[in-house]
């Protein structure tokens, strides 16, 4: 049983100019692959979770609430939905999308603006709040691009994460233990 509980409800939800504000992340890790010649190559994998409303995979994301910063919200969503803890390494960008399932009095059209972050995973939890409805999958970048349910999440991966990673990879790989 998980001691953590997922937040529910909309009473603390942030809105801006008719859009629901959302925070999310692309959780990632490095995995060593044996190249067969006594050397290892590190490949990057991203963590995706199943959608509860149809086929395809997602990155953890959810409403940004009034009592937290945007990066605290992204970290909370990673714990609640994917059962991972880690360090925010960078803002990937802001992505607009329309939610079919989250239309309310403050946002009748379901317009959302998501702040997406790169999250270096440090720990995978054995139990987490949404484990009964979520499965997590570690994927290579090409697998993740193919599996992504929403075009805006694919854009966050390709135009946000991959660009960010290529610009910051040297710094991070030189000192992987620094936060």
SEBA-289737 format. One record per atom (N, C-alpha, C): residue in three letters; x, y negated, z; atom name. Coordinates in steps of 0.2 Angstrom, whole numbers. Example, Ala and Ser with C-alpha at 12.3 -4.5 7.8 and 13.67 -1.06 7.14 Angstrom:
<nodes>
  rolum      x      y      z  banu
    ALA     66     28     39     N
    ALA     62     22     39    CA
    ALA     66     16     39     C
    SER     64     11     35     N
    SER     68      5     36    CA
    SER     64      0     39     C
</nodes>
This chain:
<nodes>
  rolum      x      y      z  banu
    UNK      4      6      0     N
    UNK      0      0      0    CA
    UNK      4     -6      0     C
    UNK      2    -11     -4     N
    UNK      6    -17     -4    CA
    UNK      4    -22      1     C
    UNK      9    -25      4     N
    UNK      7    -30      9    CA
    UNK      6    -37      6     C
    UNK      8    -38      0     N
    UNK      7    -44     -3    CA
    UNK      0    -44     -6     C
    UNK     -3    -50     -7     N
    UNK    -10    -51    -10    CA
    UNK    -10    -56    -15     C
    UNK    -13    -54    -21     N
    UNK    -13    -59    -26    CA
    UNK    -18    -64    -25     C
    UNK    -17    -70    -27     N
    UNK    -21    -76    -26    CA
    UNK    -27    -75    -31     C
    UNK    -33    -77    -28     N
    UNK    -39    -77    -33    CA
    UNK    -42    -84    -32     C
    UNK    -47    -85    -37     N
    UNK    -51    -91    -37    CA
    UNK    -48    -97    -40     C
    UNK    -52   -102    -41     N
    UNK    -50   -108    -44    CA
    UNK    -50   -115    -40     C
    UNK    -51   -114    -34     N
    UNK    -51   -120    -29    CA
    UNK    -45   -124    -29     C
    UNK    -39   -121    -30     N
    UNK    -33   -124    -29    CA
    UNK    -29   -126    -36     C
    UNK    -33   -124    -42     N
    UNK    -30   -124    -48    CA
    UNK    -29   -131    -51     C
    UNK    -23   -132    -54     N
    UNK    -21   -138    -57    CA
    UNK    -24   -139    -64     C
    UNK    -26   -145    -66     N
    UNK    -29   -147    -72    CA
    UNK    -25   -154    -74     C
    UNK    -24   -154    -81     N
    UNK    -22   -161    -84    CA
    UNK    -25   -162    -90     C
    UNK    -28   -168    -91     N
    UNK    -31   -170    -98    CA
    UNK    -35   -164   -101     C
    UNK    -39   -161    -97     N
    UNK    -44   -156    -99    CA
    UNK    -41   -149   -100     C
    UNK    -34   -148    -98     N
    UNK    -31   -142    -99    CA
    UNK    -30   -139    -92     C
    UNK    -30   -132    -92     N
    UNK    -28   -128    -86    CA
    UNK    -21   -128    -86     C
    UNK    -17   -129    -81     N
    UNK    -10   -128    -81    CA
    UNK     -8   -122    -78     C
    UNK     -4   -118    -82     N
    UNK     -2   -111    -81    CA
    UNK      6   -111    -80     C
    UNK      8   -107    -76     N
    UNK     15   -105    -75    CA
    UNK     17    -98    -77     C
    UNK     22    -97    -80     N
    UNK     24    -90    -81    CA
    UNK     31    -89    -83     C
    UNK     33    -83    -84     N
    UNK     40    -82    -85    CA
    UNK     42    -76    -90     C
    UNK     48    -76    -92     N
    UNK     50    -70    -96    CA
    UNK     55    -67    -92     C
    UNK     53    -61    -88     N
    UNK     58    -58    -84    CA
    UNK     63    -54    -88     C
    UNK     70    -54    -86     N
    UNK     75    -51    -90    CA
    UNK     80    -48    -86     C
    UNK     84    -43    -89     N
    UNK     89    -40    -86    CA
    UNK     94    -38    -91     C
    UNK    100    -36    -89     N
    UNK    105    -33    -94    CA
    UNK    106    -26    -92     C
    UNK    107    -22    -98     N
    UNK    108    -15    -97    CA
    UNK    114    -13   -101     C
    UNK    118     -9    -98     N
    UNK    124     -6   -101    CA
    UNK    122     -1   -106     C
    UNK    125     -1   -112     N
    UNK    124      5   -116    CA
    UNK    131      8   -118     C
    UNK    131     14   -118     N
    UNK    138     17   -119    CA
    UNK    139     17   -127     C
    UNK    144     14   -129     N
    UNK    145     14   -136    CA
    UNK    149     20   -139     C
    UNK    150     25   -135     N
    UNK    153     31   -137    CA
    UNK    161     31   -138     C
    UNK    164     25   -137     N
    UNK    171     24   -138    CA
    UNK    174     21   -131     C
    UNK    172     24   -126     N
    UNK    174     22   -119    CA
    UNK    173     14   -118     C
    UNK    169     11   -122     N
    UNK    167      4   -120    CA
    UNK    159      4   -119     C
    UNK    157     -1   -115     N
    UNK    150     -2   -114    CA
    UNK    148     -9   -117     C
    UNK    142     -9   -120     N
    UNK    139    -15   -122    CA
    UNK    133    -17   -118     C
    UNK    132    -23   -116     N
    UNK    127    -25   -113    CA
    UNK    121    -28   -117     C
    UNK    115    -25   -116     N
    UNK    110    -27   -120    CA
    UNK    105    -30   -116     C
    UNK    101    -35   -118     N
    UNK     96    -38   -114    CA
    UNK     89    -35   -115     C
    UNK     86    -34   -110     N
    UNK     79    -31   -110    CA
    UNK     74    -36   -106     C
    UNK     68    -37   -109     N
    UNK     63    -41   -105    CA
    UNK     57    -37   -103     C
    UNK     54    -39    -97     N
    UNK     49    -35    -94    CA
    UNK     42    -38    -96     C
    UNK     38    -33    -99     N
    UNK     31    -35   -101    CA
    UNK     26    -31    -97     C
    UNK     20    -33    -96     N
    UNK     15    -30    -93    CA
    UNK      9    -29    -97     C
    UNK      5    -24    -96     N
    UNK     -1    -23   -100    CA
    UNK     -6    -28    -99     C
    UNK    -10    -29   -104     N
    UNK    -16    -34   -103    CA
    UNK    -22    -30   -100     C
    UNK    -26    -33    -96     N
    UNK    -32    -30    -93    CA
    UNK    -38    -31    -98     C
    UNK    -37    -34   -103     N
    UNK    -42    -36   -108    CA
    UNK    -42    -34   -115     C
    UNK    -37    -29   -116     N
    UNK    -36    -27   -123    CA
    UNK    -29    -24   -124     C
    UNK    -28    -22   -130     N
    UNK    -21    -20   -132    CA
    UNK    -16    -25   -132     C
    UNK    -10    -23   -132     N
    UNK     -4    -27   -132    CA
    UNK     -1    -29   -125     C
    UNK      5    -31   -125     N
    UNK      8    -33   -119    CA
    UNK      9    -40   -118     C
    UNK     10    -42   -112     N
    UNK     10    -49   -110    CA
    UNK     16    -50   -105     C
    UNK     18    -57   -104     N
    UNK     23    -59    -99    CA
    UNK     19    -61    -93     C
    UNK     21    -61    -87     N
    UNK     17    -63    -81    CA
    UNK     16    -70    -82     C
    UNK     10    -72    -80     N
    UNK      8    -79    -80    CA
    UNK      1    -80    -77     C
    UNK      0    -86    -74     N
    UNK     -6    -87    -71    CA
    UNK     -7    -95    -69     C
    UNK    -12    -96    -66     N
    UNK    -13   -103    -64    CA
    UNK     -8   -106    -59     C
    UNK     -6   -112    -60     N
    UNK     -2   -116    -56    CA
    UNK     -6   -120    -51     C
    UNK     -5   -119    -45     N
    UNK    -10   -121    -39    CA
    UNK     -7   -127    -36     C
    UNK    -11   -131    -33     N
    UNK     -9   -138    -30    CA
    UNK     -4   -137    -24     C
    UNK     -3   -132    -21     N
    UNK      1   -131    -15    CA
    UNK      8   -128    -17     C
    UNK     10   -128    -23     N
    UNK     16   -125    -26    CA
    UNK     19   -129    -31     C
    UNK     26   -129    -32     N
    UNK     29   -131    -38    CA
    UNK     28   -127    -44     C
    UNK     29   -129    -50     N
    UNK     28   -125    -56    CA
    UNK     32   -119    -56     C
    UNK     39   -119    -54     N
    UNK     43   -113    -54    CA
    UNK     41   -109    -48     C
    UNK     39   -111    -42     N
    UNK     36   -107    -37    CA
    UNK     30   -103    -40     C
    UNK     26   -106    -44     N
    UNK     20   -103    -47    CA
    UNK     22    -97    -51     C
    UNK     28    -98    -56     N
    UNK     30    -93    -60    CA
    UNK     33    -87    -56     C
    UNK     37    -89    -51     N
    UNK     39    -83    -47    CA
    UNK     34    -79    -44     C
    UNK     29    -83    -41     N
    UNK     23    -79    -38    CA
    UNK     20    -75    -43     C
    UNK     19    -77    -49     N
    UNK     15    -73    -54    CA
    UNK     19    -67    -56     C
    UNK     26    -68    -56     N
    UNK     30    -62    -58    CA
    UNK     30    -57    -52     C
    UNK     29    -59    -46     N
    UNK     28    -54    -40    CA
    UNK     21    -51    -41     C
    UNK     16    -55    -41     N
    UNK      9    -52    -41    CA
    UNK      8    -48    -47     C
    UNK     10    -50    -53     N
    UNK      8    -46    -59    CA
    UNK     13    -40    -61     C
    UNK     19    -42    -60     N
    UNK     24    -37    -63    CA
    UNK     28    -34    -57     C
    UNK     27    -36    -51     N
    UNK     31    -33    -46    CA
    UNK     39    -34    -46     C
    UNK     41    -40    -48     N
    UNK     48    -41    -49    CA
    UNK     50    -48    -45     C
    UNK     56    -48    -42     N
    UNK     58    -54    -39    CA
    UNK     65    -56    -43     C
    UNK     66    -62    -43     N
    UNK     72    -64    -47    CA
    UNK     73    -72    -46     C
    UNK     78    -74    -50     N
    UNK     80    -81    -50    CA
    UNK     78    -85    -56     C
    UNK     74    -90    -56     N
    UNK     73    -94    -62    CA
    UNK     79    -97    -64     C
    UNK     81    -96    -71     N
    UNK     87    -98    -74    CA
    UNK     86   -104    -79     C
    UNK     80   -105    -81     N
    UNK     79   -111    -85    CA
    UNK     72   -111    -88     C
    UNK     70   -118    -89     N
    UNK     63   -119    -92    CA
    UNK     64   -118   -100     C
    UNK     59   -113   -102     N
    UNK     59   -112   -109    CA
    UNK     55   -116   -114     C
    UNK     50   -120   -111     N
    UNK     46   -124   -114    CA
    UNK     39   -124   -112     C
    UNK     35   -128   -115     N
    UNK     28   -128   -113    CA
    UNK     24   -126   -120     C
    UNK     19   -122   -118     N
    UNK     15   -118   -124    CA
    UNK      8   -119   -123     C
    UNK      4   -122   -128     N
    UNK     -3   -123   -128    CA
    UNK     -6   -117   -130     C
    UNK    -12   -115   -127     N
    UNK    -16   -109   -130    CA
    UNK    -23   -110   -127     C
    UNK    -27   -106   -130     N
    UNK    -34   -106   -128    CA
    UNK    -36    -99   -125     C
    UNK    -39   -100   -119     N
    UNK    -41    -94   -115    CA
    UNK    -48    -92   -117     C
    UNK    -50    -86   -119     N
    UNK    -56    -84   -120    CA
    UNK    -60    -82   -113     C
    UNK    -55    -80   -108     N
    UNK    -58    -77   -102    CA
    UNK    -58    -82    -96     C
    UNK    -55    -88    -97     N
    UNK    -54    -93    -92    CA
    UNK    -57   -100    -94     C
    UNK    -63   -100    -95     N
    UNK    -67   -106    -96    CA
    UNK    -71   -108    -90     C
    UNK    -70   -114    -88     N
    UNK    -74   -116    -82    CA
    UNK    -76   -123    -83     C
    UNK    -79   -126    -77     N
    UNK    -82   -133    -78    CA
    UNK    -77   -138    -79     C
    UNK    -70   -137    -77     N
    UNK    -65   -142    -78    CA
    UNK    -62   -141    -85     C
    UNK    -63   -136    -88     N
    UNK    -60   -134    -94    CA
    UNK    -64   -130    -98     C
    UNK    -70   -132   -101     N
    UNK    -75   -128   -104    CA
    UNK    -73   -125   -110     C
    UNK    -68   -128   -114     N
    UNK    -65   -125   -120    CA
    UNK    -60   -120   -118     C
    UNK    -58   -119   -112     N
    UNK    -52   -114   -111    CA
    UNK    -45   -116   -113     C
    UNK    -44   -123   -114     N
    UNK    -38   -125   -116    CA
    UNK    -33   -124   -110     C
    UNK    -27   -122   -111     N
    UNK    -22   -121   -106    CA
    UNK    -15   -123   -109     C
    UNK    -11   -125   -104     N
    UNK     -4   -127   -106    CA
    UNK      1   -123   -101     C
    UNK      5   -119   -104     N
    UNK      9   -115   -100    CA
    UNK     16   -117   -100     C
    UNK     19   -118    -94     N
    UNK     26   -119    -93    CA
    UNK     29   -112    -92     C
    UNK     34   -110    -96     N
    UNK     37   -104    -96    CA
    UNK     44   -104    -94     C
    UNK     47    -99    -90     N
    UNK     53    -99    -88    CA
    UNK     57    -93    -89     C
    UNK     64    -93    -89     N
    UNK     68    -87    -89    CA
    UNK     69    -85    -82     C
    UNK     67    -79    -80     N
    UNK     68    -76    -74    CA
    UNK     73    -70    -74     C
    UNK     79    -71    -71     N
    UNK     83    -65    -70    CA
    UNK     81    -61    -65     C
    UNK     79    -55    -66     N
    UNK     77    -50    -61    CA
    UNK     82    -47    -57     C
    UNK     81    -48    -50     N
    UNK     86    -45    -45    CA
    UNK     83    -39    -42     C
    UNK     76    -38    -42     N
    UNK     73    -33    -38    CA
    UNK     66    -31    -41     C
    UNK     66    -24    -42     N
    UNK     59    -22    -44    CA
    UNK     56    -19    -38     C
    UNK     50    -21    -36     N
    UNK     46    -19    -30    CA
    UNK     43    -12    -32     C
    UNK     43     -8    -27     N
    UNK     39     -1    -27    CA
    UNK     32     -2    -27     C
    UNK     29     -7    -23     N
    UNK     22     -9    -23    CA
    UNK     22    -17    -24     C
    UNK     16    -18    -27     N
    UNK     15    -26    -29    CA
    UNK      7    -26    -29     C
    UNK      5    -33    -29     N
    UNK     -2    -34    -28    CA
    UNK     -7    -31    -34     C
    UNK     -4    -31    -40     N
    UNK     -8    -29    -46    CA
    UNK     -6    -22    -49     C
    UNK     -2    -18    -45     N
    UNK      0    -12    -47    CA
    UNK     -5     -7    -49     C
    UNK    -11     -8    -47     N
    UNK    -17     -3    -48    CA
    UNK    -20     -5    -55     C
    UNK    -18    -11    -58     N
    UNK    -21    -13    -64    CA
    UNK    -16    -15    -70     C
    UNK     -9    -15    -67     N
    UNK     -4    -17    -72    CA
    UNK      1    -11    -72     C
    UNK      4    -10    -78     N
    UNK     10     -6    -79    CA
    UNK     15    -11    -82     C
    UNK     21     -9    -80     N
    UNK     27    -13    -83    CA
    UNK     31     -9    -87     C
    UNK     34    -13    -92     N
    UNK     38     -9    -97    CA
    UNK     44    -14    -99     C
    UNK     50    -11    -98     N
    UNK     56    -14   -100    CA
    UNK     57    -13   -108     C
    UNK     58    -18   -112     N
    UNK     58    -18   -119    CA
    UNK     64    -22   -122     C
    UNK     67    -20   -127     N
    UNK     72    -24   -131    CA
    UNK     68    -30   -134     C
    UNK     72    -34   -136     N
    UNK     69    -40   -139    CA
    UNK     65    -38   -145     C
    UNK     67    -34   -150     N
    UNK     63    -33   -156    CA
    UNK     57    -29   -153     C
    UNK     57    -24   -149     N
    UNK     51    -21   -146    CA
    UNK     46    -26   -143     C
    UNK     49    -31   -139     N
    UNK     45    -36   -136    CA
    UNK     41    -40   -141     C
    UNK     45    -42   -146     N
    UNK     42    -46   -152    CA
    UNK     36    -42   -155     C
    UNK     37    -36   -156     N
    UNK     32    -32   -160    CA
    UNK     26    -30   -155     C
    UNK     27    -30   -149     N
    UNK     22    -28   -144    CA
    UNK     18    -34   -141     C
    UNK     20    -40   -142     N
    UNK     17    -46   -139    CA
    UNK     10    -47   -141     C
    UNK      5    -47   -137     N
    UNK     -2    -48   -138    CA
    UNK     -4    -55   -141     C
    UNK      0    -60   -138     N
    UNK     -2    -67   -140    CA
    UNK      3    -70   -144     C
    UNK      1    -74   -150     N
    UNK      6    -78   -154    CA
    UNK     10    -83   -150     C
    UNK      7    -86   -145     N
    UNK     11    -91   -141    CA
    UNK     16    -88   -136     C
    UNK     15    -82   -134     N
    UNK     20    -78   -130    CA
    UNK     26    -76   -135     C
    UNK     24    -74   -141     N
    UNK     29    -72   -145    CA
    UNK     34    -78   -147     C
    UNK     30    -84   -148     N
    UNK     34    -90   -149    CA
    UNK     38    -92   -143     C
    UNK     36    -91   -137     N
    UNK     40    -92   -131    CA
    UNK     46    -88   -130     C
    UNK     45    -81   -133     N
    UNK     51    -77   -133    CA
    UNK     56    -78   -138     C
    UNK     53    -80   -144     N
    UNK     58    -81   -150    CA
    UNK     61    -88   -150     C
    UNK     57    -93   -150     N
    UNK     59   -100   -150    CA
    UNK     61   -103   -143     C
    UNK     59   -100   -138     N
    UNK     61   -102   -131    CA
    UNK     66    -98   -128     C
    UNK     65    -92   -127     N
    UNK     69    -88   -123    CA
    UNK     76    -86   -127     C
    UNK     75    -84   -133     N
    UNK     81    -82   -137    CA
    UNK     86    -88   -138     C
    UNK     83    -94   -140     N
    UNK     86   -100   -140    CA
    UNK     90   -102   -134     C
    UNK     86   -102   -128     N
    UNK     89   -103   -122    CA
    UNK     95    -99   -120     C
    UNK     93    -92   -121     N
    UNK     98    -87   -120    CA
    UNK    105    -88   -124     C
    UNK    104    -89   -130     N
    UNK    110    -90   -134    CA
    UNK    114    -97   -132     C
    UNK    111   -102   -129     N
    UNK    114   -108   -127    CA
    UNK    117   -107   -120     C
    UNK    115   -102   -116     N
    UNK    117   -101   -109    CA
    UNK    120    -95   -108     C
    UNK    121    -90   -113     N
    UNK    123    -84   -112    CA
    UNK    131    -84   -109     C
    UNK    135    -88   -112     N
    UNK    142    -88   -110    CA
    UNK    143    -90   -103     C
    UNK    139    -95   -100     N
    UNK    139    -97    -93    CA
    UNK    137    -91    -89     C
    UNK    131    -88    -90     N
    UNK    128    -83    -86    CA
    UNK    133    -77    -86     C
    UNK    135    -74    -92     N
    UNK    139    -68    -92    CA
    UNK    146    -69    -89     C
    UNK    148    -75    -88     N
    UNK    155    -76    -85    CA
    UNK    154    -76    -78     C
    UNK    148    -77    -75     N
    UNK    148    -77    -68    CA
    UNK    141    -74    -66     C
    UNK    140    -68    -67     N
    UNK    133    -65    -66    CA
    UNK    130    -65    -59     C
    UNK    135    -66    -54     N
    UNK    132    -66    -47    CA
    UNK    130    -73    -45     C
    UNK    131    -78    -49     N
    UNK    129    -85    -47    CA
    UNK    122    -86    -48     C
    UNK    119    -90    -44     N
    UNK    112    -91    -46    CA
    UNK    111    -98    -49     C
</nodes>
